[in-house]
Amino acid sequence: MTWSLNEIEALARKAARGGGMDWGPAEETGKATRWLCAAGWPGASALAELLLTQDGVTWEAVRPHTDTDTWAARDGRLCPSAAGAALLDRAEDLASGRTVTLINVARPILLIPYVAWAARATGATLEIRWPGLRVTVADGPCHADISDPTALTVFRADTVTIGPAQAAATGQPVTRVYRGDIPADTAQTLAAFAHRTYAPGTPQSRAAGAGAGLSDND
């Protein structure tokens, strides 16, 4: 089934919130999912798998420790949404030449939009790499060199490196689309997480809800 990008972003945002993220990170995660789907990449599926993996896990356990140039989570896999937020906070450092290595990253594809936003904010040309993939981003063009097609769907990457581009952009320019395909099981998973954000219904709210009126005025 195809979805508009607005629909994808709204569903992803609510699902991320239902999965335990605060509204700020959930907003960014929704936008990141939209960015990936607009590139024709499986952003929605990546988010659904991430939320299932992190369900019931605290943000503190999966966010990166950023005291050094090697970032890892306190417990288990590093959350790409948490790491992406930290990257945006340090966009100027990346633009100035800093390179960071992320360890044991869940669904690394979700990091790509954050690197693109850091490049746009600073005007720098940045790259993100893990085995089988190198994406180069600047304030405008984005190129993907994908030597292993499974790199886009890898569940976990041992290491992800992010920093200034070390060479000229290679690979194909990323083209944009305006609708995204979401598998039915992915949509169901995201909808289940999104449903957690809805307040429990009461007899009064159900009676007053859209389409639930007790009289017909037509």
KAPEPE-V925655 format. One record per residue. N is the residue number from 1. RES is the residue in one small letter. PHI is phi in whole degrees, 0 to 359 (* if undefined). NEAR is the number of other C-alpha atoms within 10 Angstrom. D_FIRST is the distance of its C-alpha to the first C-alpha in Angstrom with 1 decimal. Layout:
n:N res:RES phi:PHI near:NEAR d_first:D_FIRST
n:N res:RES phi:PHI near:NEAR d_first:D_FIRST
This chain:
n:1 res:m phi:* near:9 d_first:0.0
n:2 res:t phi:264 near:12 d_first:3.8
n:3 res:w phi:232 near:14 d_first:6.6
n:4 res:s phi:289 near:15 d_first:10.3
n:5 res:l phi:296 near:20 d_first:12.7
n:6 res:n phi:296 near:14 d_first:14.7
n:7 res:e phi:295 near:15 d_first:12.1
n:8 res:i phi:297 near:26 d_first:11.6
n:9 res:e phi:298 near:23 d_first:15.3
n:10 res:a phi:296 near:17 d_first:16.1
n:11 res:l phi:295 near:22 d_first:14.2
n:12 res:a phi:297 near:30 d_first:15.6
n:13 res:r phi:299 near:27 d_first:19.0
n:14 res:k phi:293 near:25 d_first:19.2
n:15 res:a phi:295 near:27 d_first:18.2
n:16 res:a phi:297 near:28 d_first:20.8
n:17 res:r phi:295 near:24 d_first:23.3
n:18 res:g phi:296 near:23 d_first:22.6
n:19 res:g phi:278 near:26 d_first:23.1
n:20 res:g phi:112 near:20 d_first:26.6
n:21 res:m phi:284 near:20 d_first:26.6
n:22 res:d phi:295 near:12 d_first:28.7
n:23 res:w phi:297 near:14 d_first:27.1
n:24 res:g phi:299 near:11 d_first:28.3
n:25 res:p phi:299 near:18 d_first:26.6
n:26 res:a phi:295 near:21 d_first:23.5
n:27 res:e phi:300 near:18 d_first:23.4
n:28 res:e phi:295 near:21 d_first:23.8
n:29 res:t phi:295 near:31 d_first:21.2
n:30 res:g phi:298 near:26 d_first:18.6
n:31 res:k phi:293 near:21 d_first:19.8
n:32 res:a phi:295 near:28 d_first:19.9
n:33 res:t phi:296 near:29 d_first:16.3
n:34 res:r phi:300 near:30 d_first:15.4
n:35 res:w phi:303 near:23 d_first:18.0
n:36 res:l phi:293 near:22 d_first:16.5
n:37 res:c phi:294 near:26 d_first:12.9
n:38 res:a phi:292 near:22 d_first:14.8
n:39 res:a phi:273 near:17 d_first:16.7
n:40 res:g phi:80 near:17 d_first:13.7
n:41 res:w phi:256 near:19 d_first:14.8
n:42 res:p phi:279 near:21 d_first:13.3
n:43 res:g phi:293 near:28 d_first:14.6
n:44 res:a phi:294 near:28 d_first:12.3
n:45 res:s phi:295 near:21 d_first:13.1
n:46 res:a phi:298 near:22 d_first:16.6
n:47 res:l phi:294 near:26 d_first:17.0
n:48 res:a phi:302 near:23 d_first:15.9
n:49 res:e phi:293 near:17 d_first:18.4
n:50 res:l phi:297 near:21 d_first:21.0
n:51 res:l phi:295 near:22 d_first:21.0
n:52 res:l phi:296 near:13 d_first:21.4
n:53 res:t phi:293 near:14 d_first:24.2
n:54 res:q phi:264 near:19 d_first:26.0
n:55 res:d phi:301 near:13 d_first:25.7
n:56 res:g phi:86 near:10 d_first:29.2
n:57 res:v phi:266 near:14 d_first:30.6
n:58 res:t phi:285 near:12 d_first:32.5
n:59 res:w phi:300 near:17 d_first:31.8
n:60 res:e phi:300 near:12 d_first:35.3
n:61 res:a phi:287 near:15 d_first:34.7
n:62 res:v phi:249 near:23 d_first:31.8
n:63 res:r phi:279 near:24 d_first:32.9
n:64 res:p phi:279 near:26 d_first:35.0
n:65 res:h phi:266 near:17 d_first:38.7
n:66 res:t phi:247 near:16 d_first:39.5
n:67 res:d phi:289 near:7 d_first:43.3
n:68 res:t phi:237 near:9 d_first:43.3
n:69 res:d phi:272 near:12 d_first:41.2
n:70 res:t phi:244 near:16 d_first:39.6
n:71 res:w phi:254 near:21 d_first:37.1
n:72 res:a phi:216 near:23 d_first:36.2
n:73 res:a phi:281 near:22 d_first:35.1
n:74 res:r phi:293 near:14 d_first:37.8
n:75 res:d phi:214 near:13 d_first:36.2
n:76 res:g phi:87 near:15 d_first:33.5
n:77 res:r phi:282 near:22 d_first:30.7
n:78 res:l phi:282 near:28 d_first:30.5
n:79 res:c phi:281 near:26 d_first:27.6
n:80 res:p phi:293 near:25 d_first:26.0
n:81 res:s phi:291 near:27 d_first:25.6
n:82 res:a phi:293 near:20 d_first:29.2
n:83 res:a phi:293 near:25 d_first:30.3
n:84 res:g phi:297 near:25 d_first:28.4
n:85 res:a phi:298 near:19 d_first:30.2
n:86 res:a phi:293 near:16 d_first:33.5
n:87 res:l phi:297 near:22 d_first:32.8
n:88 res:l phi:296 near:18 d_first:32.4
n:89 res:d phi:295 near:12 d_first:35.6
n:90 res:r phi:245 near:15 d_first:37.3
n:91 res:a phi:301 near:23 d_first:35.9
n:92 res:e phi:295 near:17 d_first:39.4
n:93 res:d phi:297 near:16 d_first:40.7
n:94 res:l phi:297 near:24 d_first:38.1
n:95 res:a phi:296 near:20 d_first:39.0
n:96 res:s phi:275 near:13 d_first:42.6
n:97 res:g phi:123 near:13 d_first:42.2
n:98 res:r phi:287 near:14 d_first:41.2
n:99 res:t phi:239 near:18 d_first:39.0
n:100 res:v phi:240 near:20 d_first:37.5
n:101 res:t phi:244 near:19 d_first:36.4
n:102 res:l phi:258 near:24 d_first:34.0
n:103 res:i phi:251 near:19 d_first:34.5
n:104 res:n phi:55 near:19 d_first:32.1
n:105 res:v phi:262 near:25 d_first:28.9
n:106 res:a phi:281 near:25 d_first:25.8
n:107 res:r phi:40 near:25 d_first:22.5
n:108 res:p phi:298 near:29 d_first:24.5
n:109 res:i phi:304 near:27 d_first:21.5
n:110 res:l phi:291 near:26 d_first:21.3
n:111 res:l phi:280 near:26 d_first:24.8
n:112 res:i phi:303 near:21 d_first:24.2
n:113 res:p phi:300 near:20 d_first:23.3
n:114 res:y phi:295 near:24 d_first:26.5
n:115 res:v phi:293 near:26 d_first:28.6
n:116 res:a phi:298 near:26 d_first:27.2
n:117 res:w phi:292 near:19 d_first:28.2
n:118 res:a phi:297 near:25 d_first:31.6
n:119 res:a phi:295 near:26 d_first:32.2
n:120 res:r phi:294 near:18 d_first:31.4
n:121 res:a phi:291 near:15 d_first:33.6
n:122 res:t phi:253 near:17 d_first:36.5
n:123 res:g phi:79 near:15 d_first:36.3
n:124 res:a phi:275 near:22 d_first:36.7
n:125 res:t phi:259 near:26 d_first:35.0
n:126 res:l phi:242 near:28 d_first:33.5
n:127 res:e phi:222 near:27 d_first:32.0
n:128 res:i phi:232 near:25 d_first:30.1
n:129 res:r phi:223 near:20 d_first:30.7
n:130 res:w phi:213 near:19 d_first:30.0
n:131 res:p phi:308 near:16 d_first:30.6
n:132 res:g phi:93 near:14 d_first:28.6
n:133 res:l phi:207 near:19 d_first:27.5
n:134 res:r phi:220 near:22 d_first:29.2
n:135 res:v phi:245 near:25 d_first:27.6
n:136 res:t phi:251 near:29 d_first:30.0
n:137 res:v phi:231 near:29 d_first:29.4
n:138 res:a phi:220 near:22 d_first:31.6
n:139 res:d phi:284 near:16 d_first:31.7
n:140 res:g phi:143 near:10 d_first:29.4
n:141 res:p phi:287 near:14 d_first:28.6
n:142 res:c phi:221 near:20 d_first:26.7
n:143 res:h phi:236 near:18 d_first:27.1
n:144 res:a phi:241 near:18 d_first:25.7
n:145 res:d phi:253 near:18 d_first:27.9
n:146 res:i phi:247 near:18 d_first:25.9
n:147 res:s phi:278 near:12 d_first:28.3
n:148 res:d phi:231 near:10 d_first:26.3
n:149 res:p phi:302 near:11 d_first:22.5
n:150 res:t phi:287 near:12 d_first:22.3
n:151 res:a phi:298 near:19 d_first:23.8
n:152 res:l phi:289 near:19 d_first:20.5
n:153 res:t phi:246 near:15 d_first:19.3
n:154 res:v phi:300 near:15 d_first:22.8
n:155 res:f phi:285 near:15 d_first:23.1
n:156 res:r phi:211 near:17 d_first:26.5
n:157 res:a phi:243 near:19 d_first:28.9
n:158 res:d phi:299 near:14 d_first:32.6
n:159 res:t phi:220 near:18 d_first:33.3
n:160 res:v phi:230 near:21 d_first:31.6
n:161 res:t phi:249 near:17 d_first:33.9
n:162 res:i phi:226 near:24 d_first:33.5
n:163 res:g phi:176 near:25 d_first:36.1
n:164 res:p phi:301 near:22 d_first:37.5
n:165 res:a phi:301 near:21 d_first:36.4
n:166 res:q phi:270 near:10 d_first:39.0
n:167 res:a phi:204 near:9 d_first:38.5
n:168 res:a phi:299 near:7 d_first:37.1
n:169 res:a phi:300 near:21 d_first:33.4
n:170 res:t phi:233 near:14 d_first:32.2
n:171 res:g phi:86 near:15 d_first:29.0
n:172 res:q phi:265 near:12 d_first:26.4
n:173 res:p phi:295 near:15 d_first:25.6
n:174 res:v phi:278 near:17 d_first:22.2
n:175 res:t phi:269 near:11 d_first:20.4
n:176 res:r phi:253 near:12 d_first:18.1
n:177 res:v phi:241 near:14 d_first:14.8
n:178 res:y phi:242 near:14 d_first:13.6
n:179 res:r phi:218 near:19 d_first:9.9
n:180 res:g phi:233 near:23 d_first:8.2
n:181 res:d phi:273 near:20 d_first:5.6
n:182 res:i phi:236 near:18 d_first:5.9
n:183 res:p phi:302 near:13 d_first:6.6
n:184 res:a phi:301 near:9 d_first:7.1
n:185 res:d phi:292 near:11 d_first:10.8
n:186 res:t phi:295 near:16 d_first:10.7
n:187 res:a phi:299 near:18 d_first:9.2
n:188 res:q phi:294 near:13 d_first:11.9
n:189 res:t phi:296 near:19 d_first:14.5
n:190 res:l phi:297 near:26 d_first:14.1
n:191 res:a phi:295 near:17 d_first:14.3
n:192 res:a phi:295 near:16 d_first:17.3
n:193 res:f phi:292 near:23 d_first:19.0
n:194 res:a phi:299 near:20 d_first:18.4
n:195 res:h phi:298 near:17 d_first:19.9
n:196 res:r phi:294 near:15 d_first:23.1
n:197 res:t phi:276 near:15 d_first:23.7
n:198 res:y phi:274 near:10 d_first:24.1
n:199 res:a phi:292 near:7 d_first:27.7
n:200 res:p phi:302 near:9 d_first:28.7
n:201 res:g phi:286 near:10 d_first:29.0
n:202 res:t phi:244 near:9 d_first:32.5
n:203 res:p phi:305 near:8 d_first:33.8
n:204 res:q phi:291 near:8 d_first:34.6
n:205 res:s phi:290 near:11 d_first:31.3
n:206 res:r phi:294 near:13 d_first:29.4
n:207 res:a phi:292 near:13 d_first:31.8
n:208 res:a phi:269 near:12 d_first:31.5
n:209 res:g phi:289 near:11 d_first:27.7
n:210 res:a phi:301 near:8 d_first:25.6
n:211 res:g phi:78 near:8 d_first:25.6
n:212 res:a phi:246 near:10 d_first:28.1
n:213 res:g phi:297 near:11 d_first:31.3
n:214 res:l phi:267 near:8 d_first:34.3
n:215 res:s phi:230 near:6 d_first:35.4
n:216 res:d phi:245 near:5 d_first:34.1
n:217 res:n phi:261 near:5 d_first:35.4
n:218 res:d phi:288 near:3 d_first:33.9
